[in-house]
Amino acid sequence: MATEFNLKLLTPSKSRDEVKSTSVVIPGSQGYMTILPDHAALISELGIGEMVVTHSGNSKTDKYFLSGGFLEVIGDNVFVMAEHIELDSEIDVSTAKKTLEEVTSQLSKGSKSPEELTKLSGQLKEAEYRIKIGS
């Protein structure tokens, strides 16, 4: 029985991190899920939210902002392929607060098309999570 797995974090622009992990809690498109060693093979769409990675050996945890993408579990390899992955210490909270204000202002102005509402709702959720994780 395995006690750890290889976690690889990938974005469109680079291979971000590769760590040995004992667990990862990650936002799926339908809610949060936890991946542990010996997890069944899986492919899942990711949502917007906080990803918590527990490292093997020292049980240190890292918190990340994650936005969109896919998760794949194959044997003892877990791949997180996301549009945005930001470590909590990398998040610019002041920029996220400005974005939150701008999006809230846009939402309060007149009626919006369904497409505009979907886009603004996603931006609002991203800003809220960046503030929560980065603070």
Buried (B, 14 or more C-beta within 10 A) or exposed (E): EEEBBBBBBBBEEEEBBEBEBBBBBBBBEEEEBEBBBEBEEEEBEBBBBBBBBBBBEEEEBBBBBBBBBBBBBEEEEBBBBBBBBBBBEEBEBEEBBEBBEBBEEBBEEEEBEEEEEEBBEBBBBBBBBBBBBBE
